[in-house]
Amino acid sequence: VAGVRDYGNRMGIPTVNGSVTFHDDYLGNPLVFAGCVGLIPLDKCFGEANPGDRIIALGGATGRDGIHGATFSSAELTDTHADEFSHAVQIGNPITQKKTADVILKARDWQGGPLFTAITDCGAGGFSSAVGEMGEKVGAYVELDKAPLKYAGLSYTEIWISEAQERMVLAVPTERVHTLRELCASEDVGFCDLGAFGCDMTGPSDQQPDEPMLVLTYAGTEVGRLGMHLLHDGIPTPVRQAAWTLRASDAPFQVKAAESDELETQNAKLETLLAHPNIASKHWIVRQYDHEVQGGSVIKPLVGPEQDGPSDGAVIRPKLGSRKAVALAGGMAPHLSEKATTDGLATDGDSYWATLAAIDEAVRNAVCVGADPDRIAILDNFCWPRCDDPQQLGSLVRAAEACYDGALAYRTPFVSGKDSLSNQFTTDSGRVITIPPTLLITAMGMVDDAARCRTMDAKAAGNALLIVGQTTPALGGSHYAACGLANAGDNLTIPRLDLKQGPANARAVAKLIAAGLVTSAHDCSDGGLLVAAAEMAFAGRIGLDLDLSHLPADRALEFDTACYAETPSRYLLEIAPAKLDRVIKILLEADVPFAQIGMFTDTVQLTARTDRDGQVFDAKLDDLRNAWLAPLDW
């Protein structure tokens, strides 16, 4: 949290969206995903290094921090790694990064054309990957002793593979080098000339090799020579075995005895769910971040009259002269993976359905704030236990298959991604702790008119609450089960996404929002319908009376199941009475399941009833809000 805060705030980048998920088995490998979205002129999207271009490194100096950073992050951790591999963690300097970014933008927009022909960052592998990738077609000659160092004593190998932060590698035409050097000097940005692309420089031109070569020197001595073909295409690819079988739960589900006496009333059940750390307010984290720097934030992480409601996603207007905007949202469902079966919270945990749930949630969150589902692109971030275990690799294959099926169903292309596939920890006693198979899906969607965007907080008494989407009885992997509230007779299969109905629901809701017919929108996800409805009510400081008698479902549901099932593809919509008929007409034409399930009131209560049971729930909004705020109110 502190790292995201310090780097993002100092760089002047708004941190506008995020989530936090807890599980005991993240103890040895806590995961942090950070993503960044920016604009680029279309005519500056592509570039390549040309023979004769100089290899210019800008930004920070090279040090031992970050050496083996990529290989370290891809290895199983043990209790001794903190001492043995402390050097693998890069030491960031956001001020250096900010100045370097400013220079690059000035060089890109230089009068007469960019000062460079290609650019990449020093990520995993440092100079080795940056120069190796850029010189694939033309070769490269690198003088490693020219690199500026943080301190003396680094070997040429350490210089070549260090992953020290804030360094960019550019291909710069010879005639532009002087101009770029002066620009860097004016902004106090580090500059060094490491060599040239396309030049061997070790012999006469008539003795140059037939294929592009990567040649490394140090103090005039050649210390490395590889053919680019070998470097990029010549390494044998390993073949691994993957296996996957449905894992049956080892023991029948049992309610947690320690909690059973405390959870006798419906009010206590909802308060317990609202207090679950996955559901509870993250305002302690959110308020440490700058959400408004650059001035383009339309919807921020906290919404409502008191700015304390949990936003479904974020909307930013990157060009302040335009009403077009970009929606950002995420989705993740590790609680539906195979780990749910191991934990005894489901009978059929499966990363295939967990992945589809994550895609659906990311799209759903983006749609709720105003994104067009036909113009959404998504990213994947995989973190898995070690995949030399055939079962773990089988789980990963299941997730990859779901990515393919989900992208086709939602017509959402994967445009980027990342993976880390050895996330487990061996204690000093030899116990292995494996993380839940974790896939974060990030959705980026276009918003044609930022004025049409909607937030999740209820706006006015007298408005109707509609649900779009069908509820199923599956409670497997739910937070209701995780809190020890489920009974032995409950359906503990995990919910499964309908690949036809999910996209249809998203398009129908987006059409309503684009037409200005929706007052507020909120997705049903962690905790289920009653949790989502309570969040809308207390975020808007407006009471709510629910009638779940006509909840769309393929069978009669028990009250708790109707309230707390986490069926995907469901939306809660606040609709003004004057617009209700038009909304119903559009939903009927779209052939999606829906129903009016409540009315917002001028009380300070959340009530719920059914035809069969009468009124079965009545709680004060302040009590619910306090239960939601308290766990992380640090």
KESEDO-181260 format. One record per residue (C-alpha): residue in one letter; y, x, z. Coordinates in steps of 0.2 Angstrom, whole numbers, plus 2048, in hexadecimal, padded with zeros to 3 digits. Example, Ala and Ser with C-alpha at 12.3 -4.5 7.8 and 13.67 -1.06 7.14 Angstrom:
A7EA83E827S7FB844824
//
This chain:
V800800800A80C80E805G8088177F5V80C8097E9R81B8057F3D8238167F3Y81E81B7E1G82380A7D9N8338077E3R8398197DFM8358187CDG83F8087CCI8307FE7C6P82E7EC7CDT81D7E97D5V81B7D67D1N8097D17D3G7F97D67DCS7EC7D17E8V7E17D87F6T7CF7D57F9F7C57D9808H7B27DD80BD7AA7E8818D7A27F380AY7B27F9803L7B3803813G7AD81380BN7B58107FAP7C68067FCL7CB8027EAV7DD8027E4F7E27FC7D3A7F37FF7CCG7F97F97BBC8097FB7B1V8107F07A3G81E7F6797L8267F2787I8267FE778P82F7FD767L8227F875AD82780674FK82381375DC81280D761F80881A758G80A82D756E7FF83C752A80184F755N804859744P7FF86B740G80D876747D81386A754R817873764I80D86D774I81A869780A817864792L82485B79CG8268567AEG81E85D7BDA81686E7C0T8038717C1G7FA8747D1R7E98737D9D7EC8617DEG7E28557D3I7D58627CEH7C48597CBG7CE8497CFA7C483F7C1T7B38467C5F7B78447D8S7BB8327D5S7AB8307CBA79F8377D9E79782F7E8L7A18327F8T79A839808D7A183C819T7A684E815H7B084A805A7C184880ED7C085B813E7B7862803F7C18597F6S7D38567FDH7D98607EEA7D38537E2V7E18477E7Q7F18497DDI80184B7E6G80E83F7DEN8208417DCP8298317D5I83A8397D3T8328467C7Q8298377BEK83982D7BDK84383C7B5T8358407A9A83482E7A4D84782D7A1V84683D796I83883678CL841826788K850830782A84683B777R83D82C770D84D82376CW856833766Q862831758G85A836748G84883274EP83D83675DL83D849763F82A848763T81C842758A80E83E765I80D83C778T80083A786D7FF83C799C7F58497A3G7E983D7AAA7D78417AEG7D38537A9G7E68587A8F7EB863799S7D8863794S7D885178FA7EA84F78AV7EA85E77EG7D885B779E7DB849774M7EB84C76BG7E485B761E7D485375CK7D8853749V7E3862748G7DD86E756A7E8876763Y7EC888769V7F188877CE7F9896786L7F4891798D7FF89E7A0K80F89579AA80C8867A5P8188857B4L80E8867C4K81287E7D5Y80D88F7DDA80489F7D7G7F28A27D7L7EB8957CCS7DD89B7C0Y7DE8967ADT7D088A7B1E7DA8817BEI7E98807B3W7DF8787A5I7D686A7B0S7E38677BDE7E88547BEA7F98577C7Q8048487C4E8148457BAR80F8507ABM81184A799V80B853789L815851779A813857767V82485D762P829863751T82F875752E84187074CR84286475BV83C86F769H84E87676DT85686576EL84885E779R84986E784E85C86B786L85985878AC84D85D798A85986A79FS86685D7A0E85B8517AAD85385F7B5V84285B7ADG8358697ACF83186F79AC82487B794D81E880783L80B882784G807887772A80487E762F7FA87075AG7F087574AC7F288874CD7E4894751M7F08A3751T7E28B0754G7E18B6743P7E78B5731S7E88A4729D7DA8A871DQ7CE8AA72BQ7D289A734P7C288F738D7BD88072EE7BE87473CP7CC871748M7CB87C758L7D187B769V7D588D76EL7DB892780T7E38A2785Y7EA8A9795A7F58B8796G7F18BC784T7DE8BB787E7D38AE77FV7CA8A478DG7C4895783R7BF88F772L7B787F76DG7B687575DM7BE86575EH7AF85C756L7A4863764L7B185E771H7B384C76BD7A2848763G796855766I791852778P78184977AT783837782P777833790V76B82478FR76981B7A0Q75D80D7A5A7647FC7AAA75B7EE7B3W7607DE7BAT7567D17C4L75D7C27CDR75D7C87DFA7577BA7EBS75F7BA7FCD7557C2809A7577B5816P75C7A3816F76F7A081AQ77479D82BV785798833K78D7A683DA7897A184FA7987AA856E7A479E84CS79A78E84DD7A278885DE7B478B856L7B2782846E7AE77084BT7BE768843Q7C3767831N7D476E836A7CC77D83EK7C278082EL7D1780823E7DA78B82FT7CC79782FL7CB79881DL7DE79B81BA7DC7A9828H7CF7B281EP7D77C2819N7D37BF806I7DD7AF807A7EA7B2814S7FC7B7810K7FE7C980AH8117C880EW8107D8819I80B7E1809V8167D77FCR8267DA805Q8257EC805Y8267EC7F2D8367EA7E7H8337DB7DCE8447DA7D4V8497EB7CEQ84E7EB7BCG8537D87BEG8467D07B3S83B7C87C0V8397B57BDI82B7B17C9K8277BD7D7P8187BF7E3L81F7B37F0V8267A27EBG82D7927F3P83D78E7FCE83979B80AQ8327A77FDD8217A8807G81579E7FBP8077A87F2S80C7A97DFD7FE7A77D3G8057B57C8A8167BD7C3V8217BA7B4I82E7C87AER83B7C77A1P83C7D879AK84A7D578EL8587CC798G8607C6788S8507BB784R8487AD78DK8377B4787A82D7BB796V81C7C279BA8107BB7A8L8057C77B2A7F67C17BCG7E57C77C2G7D47C17C6M7C67C87D0A7B67C17D7P7AB7CE7E0H7A57C17ECL79A7B97DES7927C97D9E7807CF7DFK7887D47EFA78A7C27F4T7777C17F4T7757D17FED7827C980BG7787B980CL7867AF805A77E7A97F5T76D7A87EDD7717AE7DCG7807BA7DCD7837C17CBS7907CC7C3Y78F7C37B3W7967B37BBA7A27BD7C7T7AA7C57B7L7AC7B47AEA7B47AD7BEA7C07BC7BFI7C57BA7ACD7C77A77B0E7D27AA7BFA7DD7B77B6V7E07AB7A8R7E279C7B4N7EF7A57BEA7F97AA7AFV7F97997A8C7FF7927B9V80F79B7B8G8127977A6A8087A279AD80179C789P7EE79E78AD7ED7A2778R7F87B177AI7F07BA789A7E87CB789I7DE7D2797L7D97E379FD7CA7E87A8N7C87F37B7F7B67F67BCC7B17FE7CDW79E7FE7CFP7918077DAR7888167D2C7818117C2D77381D7C2D76A80F7CCP7638047BEQ7667F47C8Q7797F97CAL77A7FD7B8G7727ED7B4S77F7E47BEL78C7EE7B4V7847E87A3R7847D67A9A7977D87ADA79A7E079CE7917D2793A79C7C579CC7AC7CE797Y7A67CC785D7A27BA787G7B17B6791A7BD7BF785L7B67B5776A7B67A4780Y7C87A6786R7CE7B0776T7D57BD781P7D37CF77AF7D07DD786V7DE7EA782S7DB7F7790G7D07FB79FK7C98087AAD7B980B7B4S7B38147C4L7A08137C5S79B81D7D5N7A28137E3Q7978157F1F79781F801T78A82880BT78D82A81ED788839828S77982F82EG77382D81BR77881A81AV77E816808I78D809807T78F8027F6I79E7F87F1P79D7E67EAP79C7E77D7T7AF7E57D4L7B87E17C4L7CB7DD7C4I7D17D47B5T7E37D47B1A7EB7C87A5M7FB7CA79CG8027BA793M8117B6789V81D7A978FD8287A1781D83579B78DA8377A179FA8407917A4R8307887A2C8277937AFR82078B7BET81C7907D0M80F78A7DCD8197837EAA81B7707EBK82C7697E6A82F7577EBA8277497F5G82173B7EAN81A7467DDA8077447D9L7FA7527DBL7EE7537CDI7DE75E7CBV7D87647BAG7C676A7B9Q7B67657C1T7AF7697D2T79D76E7D4P79376F7E4A7907827E3L79678B7F3G78D79C7F0G7987AB7F3S7A779F7F9H7B37A3807Y7AC79480FA79B79C810A7A37AD815C7AC7A5824G79B79E82BL79F78C827A79178881BN78177F821A76F78381CG76E774811D77E779806N77C77E7F4L77E7917F5T77D7947E3I78C79D7DBP7987927D0R7967957BEL7A47947B1D7A37887A2L7A9793794K7AE78478AQ7B677A798G7C07887A0P7CA78D790A7CD77A78DN7D477779EA7DF78679CR7E678078BA7E976F792V7F37757A2A7FD781797K80277378BL80876879AI8127777A1A81A77B790A81F76978EG82876979FL81C75C7A7V8167677B6T8217697C5S8167767CDA80577D7C9H7F87867D4D7E678D7D0C7D77887DBS7CF7997DFD7CB7A17F0G7C87947FDG7C77857F1L7D17757EEL7D7772800V7DD784803A7E77837F2A7EE7727F6A7F3778808E7FC787800M80677C7F4A80B771802F81077E80FA818789802G82377A7FDR82577480FI820763808G81275880FL802753805D7F6744806L7E67477FDD7D973A7F7L7C97437F1S7C07337EDH7C27367DAL7C07497D9P7B974D7C8A7A77527CCD7967507C4R78F7497D4A7957427E5L79B7517F0E79B753803F7AD754809D7AB76780ET7A476B7FDA7B27617F4C7BF76B7FEY7B877C7FEA7AE77F7EFE7B578D7E4T7B17867D3P7BA78F7C5S7C67887B8R7CF77C7C4Y7E27797C5L7ED76F7D1L7FC7687C9E80B75F7D1I8127517C5A8217477C7P81E7347C6A8287327B6K81E73E7ADL80D7397B3D80872E7A5R80C73B798V8027487A2I7F373C7A3K7F4738790I7F474B78CL7E574F797L7DB740790E7DE74777FA7D9758784D7C975178BV7CA75B79BP7C47547ACF7D27507B7A7D87447C5Q7E673F7D0I7E17457E2G7F17447ECM8037417EFF81074C7F6T819744805D828746810T81D74A81FV81975A827Q806757825L7F775A81AT7EB74C81AA7DB748810R7D073A80FT7C1732804D7BC721801R7AB72480AD7B272D819G7C472781BQ7D0733821V7C7743826F7D5750827D7E675182FA7F0761832K801767835L808771827D81077E833D7FF78083BL7F778482BR80578F825N804799835A7F179B834W7F47A2822L8027AE827A7FB7B5837P7EC7C0832L7F77CD829D8087C9831W80A7DB836
//
